[in-house]
Amino acid sequence: MSRLAVVGGGWAGLAAAVELRRAAPHADIHLFEAASEFGGRARGLEWQSPQGRVPIDHGQHLVLGAHRAFLRLLDDCRAACSQDPGSTHAFVWHCQGSALHFGRSAAPWGLIEGGIQTLADQIRGKSGGWPWAWQAAMLRLLWTAQQRRWTTSGTVSELLESLGQPQGLIEALWQPMAESALNTGITEAPAAIFLELLRRTVAGPRDSLAIWHPQENLSTAAVAPVVAWLRARGVGLHPRSRRRVAELRAAGFSGAVMAISPRHRPHTLADRAPGTAVPHPLPEPRWRGILTLFLLRPTGCEDPGRIDIVHPAGVGNIPLVRLHRPPGPWGQVEAWVASALPSREQPEAVADIRAQLRALALQRLESDGLSAEYLFEHHDPLATWACDNDGTQRPWRLPLPTNDGPMALRWAGDDGAEGLPATIESAVLSGQAAARALLSAVG
Ligand SMILES: Cc1cc2nc3c(=O)[nH]c(=O)nc-3n(C[C@H](O)[C@H](O)[C@H](O)COP(=O)(O)OP(=O)(O)OC[C@H]3O[C@@H](n4cnc5c(N)ncnc54)[C@H](O)[C@@H]3O)c2cc1C
């Protein structure tokens, strides 16, 4: 019987372990995670607020309906464990008093449905209108994304300019959207990846425009069912277990999926078998930070049944996405997310943004008669990597070894899905592919 390991219990590792178990029902499979909980960067947190326990996440996560691999994985594991699913919501983009609705379905229906609601809001005087020129320009870009795969090099800002997108629309919609999806400024982010994301979202299957949101947090709605599924199928689960490649070989594993982020890879490669060169130093991506401020309103909230994204916040030219999480007995939490922050390269500049946002959030709370205890700050300086090339050149992946003596190795992580940025979906796709490659290597 093969003995297989998965190292890293983030979404790449969870997906790899599920894939291995499905394809090799008799193998002895073990999942090792250094932290005390599974889920990695996309897991839930609990905030002990003045209202008691408030479920939030390790940074606000947006999961689009187009993230099929992740949602399918959840559906399969939930069906087996009968856990509470999250729900999907249509989203509305608010900007300077105007609201732009998106339907849940793929184009053209989602856009038509959204267009009708946007118009209805305007007629009822509920919101100001998005200028017609903006709406026409937006449709032109979405149409381009749907019609063809973009192979030209060039940045998002060059693409927007070449398609005659108005400056106001760029600032109100495309810039914050691209920066939060690609974790990179539009003058650096590749147009090819941005268009691929739009294509998957707009031209994807049913519900691809909707945003999935956990009922409570990512741990309860997503991590727990997958972990329960693995446990029920005899996969050895080992939290608080950091493993190196050499330790796995010594323990008699015939193959391993190393599902860990680039910054942890050098550590796992130390002490490899004599004669197998360890690339040193391993290159690292340009890390980008994400700052999330969670503001709690204990009373007076209703379930909007949709996700409202509000932009901008008024701090310099930082695009900020503000999102209302579905309410619960604790009240309602609003998340403010600033992405693509050069937290490692320019810590002082980011500290300044953080101070300004905090001041703005406190002002907001004060106007509702609430104190600083109703604010929770989360800053991950190594949240994601800058998506500054089209994905075909990710230098930090190139030297990764595919064996350690007789043990086969495959690598996974959110940087392993070619042509896609760092997302839970990329992690899942990469974990699944690495598991399949490992199985064909060990036979
Ligand atoms: C604040 C924030 C906001 C984000 N927003 C979004 C979003 O809106 N939408 C979206 O799709 N994505 C978002 N992301 C990105 C998403 O969270 C990641 O792309 C994804 O979770 C990465 O999964 P992974 O498995 O590749 O890596 P990780 O989650 O980093 O998992 C790797 C795991 O390996 C473990 N590990 C490392 N070394 C070892 C070892 N030697 N032995 C055992 N275990 C080890 C680590 O503890 C970790 O748990 C966001 C990320 C952050 C931080």
PDBQT file of the ligand as one rigid body, heavy atoms in Angstrom, charges set to zero:
ROOT
HETATM    1  C1  LIG A 501      -6.073  38.919   3.965  1.00  0.00    +0.000 C 
HETATM    2  C2  LIG A 501      -6.240  38.019   2.756  1.00  0.00    +0.000 A 
HETATM    3  C3  LIG A 501      -7.296  38.240   1.874  1.00  0.00    +0.000 A 
HETATM    4  C4  LIG A 501      -7.465  37.404   0.769  1.00  0.00    +0.000 A 
HETATM    5  N1  LIG A 501      -8.534  37.589  -0.044  1.00  0.00    +0.000 NA
HETATM    6  C5  LIG A 501      -8.848  36.635  -0.951  1.00  0.00    +0.000 A 
HETATM    7  C6  LIG A 501     -10.067  36.671  -1.649  1.00  0.00    +0.000 A 
HETATM    8  O1  LIG A 501     -10.857  37.588  -1.486  1.00  0.00    +0.000 OA
HETATM    9  N2  LIG A 501     -10.373  35.671  -2.523  1.00  0.00    +0.000 N 
HETATM   10  C7  LIG A 501      -9.510  34.621  -2.722  1.00  0.00    +0.000 A 
HETATM   11  O2  LIG A 501      -9.846  33.699  -3.470  1.00  0.00    +0.000 OA
HETATM   12  N3  LIG A 501      -8.309  34.587  -2.096  1.00  0.00    +0.000 NA
HETATM   13  C8  LIG A 501      -7.957  35.555  -1.205  1.00  0.00    +0.000 A 
HETATM   14  N4  LIG A 501      -6.779  35.494  -0.529  1.00  0.00    +0.000 N 
HETATM   15  C9  LIG A 501      -5.772  34.519  -0.963  1.00  0.00    +0.000 C 
HETATM   16  C10 LIG A 501      -6.053  33.119  -0.428  1.00  0.00    +0.000 C 
HETATM   17  O3  LIG A 501      -6.263  33.142   0.958  1.00  0.00    +0.000 OA
HETATM   18  C11 LIG A 501      -4.819  32.286  -0.743  1.00  0.00    +0.000 C 
HETATM   19  O4  LIG A 501      -4.533  32.392  -2.131  1.00  0.00    +0.000 OA
HETATM   20  C12 LIG A 501      -5.017  30.809  -0.446  1.00  0.00    +0.000 C 
HETATM   21  O5  LIG A 501      -5.637  30.632   0.804  1.00  0.00    +0.000 OA
HETATM   22  C13 LIG A 501      -3.647  30.132  -0.450  1.00  0.00    +0.000 C 
HETATM   23  O6  LIG A 501      -3.771  28.758  -0.135  1.00  0.00    +0.000 OA
HETATM   24  P1  LIG A 501      -2.487  27.824  -0.125  1.00  0.00    +0.000 P 
HETATM   25  O7  LIG A 501      -2.926  26.499   0.298  1.00  0.00    +0.000 OA
HETATM   26  O8  LIG A 501      -1.775  27.955  -1.429  1.00  0.00    +0.000 OA
HETATM   27  O9  LIG A 501      -1.483  28.457   0.942  1.00  0.00    +0.000 OA
HETATM   28  P2  LIG A 501      -1.646  28.695   2.507  1.00  0.00    +0.000 P 
HETATM   29  O10 LIG A 501      -3.028  29.073   2.836  1.00  0.00    +0.000 OA
HETATM   30  O11 LIG A 501      -0.549  29.625   2.878  1.00  0.00    +0.000 OA
HETATM   31  O12 LIG A 501      -1.390  27.257   3.141  1.00  0.00    +0.000 OA
HETATM   32  C14 LIG A 501      -0.110  26.740   3.356  1.00  0.00    +0.000 C 
HETATM   33  C15 LIG A 501      -0.121  26.006   4.692  1.00  0.00    +0.000 C 
HETATM   34  O13 LIG A 501       1.112  25.293   4.856  1.00  0.00    +0.000 OA
HETATM   35  C16 LIG A 501       1.456  25.310   6.208  1.00  0.00    +0.000 C 
HETATM   36  N5  LIG A 501       2.892  24.972   6.281  1.00  0.00    +0.000 N 
HETATM   37  C17 LIG A 501       3.947  25.711   5.861  1.00  0.00    +0.000 A 
HETATM   38  N6  LIG A 501       5.103  25.019   6.043  1.00  0.00    +0.000 NA
HETATM   39  C18 LIG A 501       4.751  23.834   6.565  1.00  0.00    +0.000 A 
HETATM   40  C19 LIG A 501       5.503  22.669   6.953  1.00  0.00    +0.000 A 
HETATM   41  N7  LIG A 501       6.818  22.611   6.828  1.00  0.00    +0.000 N 
HETATM   42  N8  LIG A 501       4.829  21.620   7.467  1.00  0.00    +0.000 NA
HETATM   43  C20 LIG A 501       3.468  21.648   7.595  1.00  0.00    +0.000 A 
HETATM   44  N9  LIG A 501       2.725  22.717   7.235  1.00  0.00    +0.000 NA
HETATM   45  C21 LIG A 501       3.354  23.797   6.716  1.00  0.00    +0.000 A 
HETATM   46  C22 LIG A 501       1.087  26.720   6.649  1.00  0.00    +0.000 C 
HETATM   47  O14 LIG A 501       0.923  26.783   8.056  1.00  0.00    +0.000 OA
HETATM   48  C23 LIG A 501      -0.225  26.941   5.886  1.00  0.00    +0.000 C 
HETATM   49  O15 LIG A 501      -1.349  26.576   6.658  1.00  0.00    +0.000 OA
HETATM   50  C24 LIG A 501      -6.542  36.345   0.541  1.00  0.00    +0.000 A 
HETATM   51  C25 LIG A 501      -5.477  36.134   1.420  1.00  0.00    +0.000 A 
HETATM   52  C26 LIG A 501      -5.332  36.952   2.522  1.00  0.00    +0.000 A 
HETATM   53  C27 LIG A 501      -4.194  36.677   3.481  1.00  0.00    +0.000 C 
ENDROOT
TORSDOF 0
